[in-house]
Structure formats: structure tokens, C-alpha cells
Amino acid sequence: MVRNHFVKLYILSFICLNGFAGILKAGEPETKLKLPVKQFYIKAGTGYGLTNRLVKEDENSRVHGVTFNMSLGYKISEKISLSFGPSLWVDQNDLFNDKTANGARPSNKKMSVHFNGLYQPFSSIHLVVNGGIGVGTVVYSPARPIVAVDGRQSPTAEYHGGVSYAFGLGYLCKIKSNLRLQPQIQYTGLNFNEKESESYHLINTKSQSYLLEAGVNLFFDF
């Protein structure tokens, strides 16, 4: 009698456990946030950019240059990722002008460090929208620092910093499972913080610095 009772209890428990497991399985949502297998990535890129010169009485002139960027990123999902890293713009005359002596031509650079977000709104079209905010710096000198006999350099450069922001559009092309290529256009702005600027009164810090660039980025997932 007792044995039959345990057999019935065992059968009833087995049925209840299987039924409960079936309910749990049936109750799982069909759509879940699926994280990619490779979540971290490194992004590196280069391009060509147009910016304003910012020198007083010549703020409207435009200067062309080369851009470089690198950042470390993390994929939250297939559509959303975050990254952090620096980008640099260098006046093309600093790199390619070999007709003028180094001490006679300007040195003009702009750098920013941004916390960026990337969003891919469509599944079928690999369009990517990106936006970022951080800090930026403008370095300008009417001529490259001249080294004297005692090894000191003439203090001709200006450094101005402030809050920087950027937004752009790109198109993601998959090369391999862990390698992606992204042509993009981007706008970067910089609002100066005049109180913290070290100025020799060449740059008009009341103006806003901007950079419009077109480039190509390479993503490597790991």
C-alpha cells in the first residue's frame, strides 16, 4: 500500500515537473536582445577635412587637411554600439608643403576626444548614424617654433580648448566576419572655453571651430 503510494507520488511529481518546464519554455519571449559573439572592436580611420582658420581678421578663410582617428568600441546589440577615442586634423601644408621652409609656414592642428554612439536604424540597409561629445583643442602657430642655440623654442603657438561634439552618416560594408569598412561624412564642432585658454591673441576664441570631413573607417571585431 505504501509502495503504491510512493509510485503514484513519483508519477504525479514527474508529470508536474514536465508540465512546469513546458510552461516555462512556452512562456519565453520570441524576440530577445541577442548580443553578437564578438562584442569589442577597434576602429581606425583617415580622411580629408575642411575647417575654418580662426585667425583674427581672417576667420572666413578655409583650410584643407588630413584627418586621423582611432577608438575602442563595444557592441550593445547588432544596431547599437559605443566607442571612445581621439581624432586629429592636420593642416595639409604641415605634411605636403615642401616649397616653404618649416620655420616660415603655419602649424595648424585640431584634436578632439569623443565618447561616441553608433546606431544602425535599418536591418536591410547598413546606414549608420553616429554622434559624440567630448573635449577638443586647437593648436595654431604663425610659424613653426624655431629652436635657438640654447635649445629653447620661441613661444609662438596658441592652445585653445573647449567642448567638442560631432555627428555624421556612414555606410557599413562587411569584408569578413570580424572586419568591416565604413565610408562616412562627419561634422565636428568646438566651442571654446576662453577662461582656460592660453592666448597670444591670434585666434578669435569667440568664433566656433568646425570641421567637415569625408573619410573611411576600418572596424576590427575581437
Salt bridges, closest charged atoms under 4 A:
ASP58 OD2 - ARG53 NH1 2.65
ASP94 OD2 - LYS109 NZ 3.45
ASP94 OD1 - ARG144 NH2 3.45
GLU158 OE1 - HIS160 NE2 2.51
ASP221 OD2 - LYS75 NZ 3.15
ASP221 OD1 - ARG180 NH2 2.84
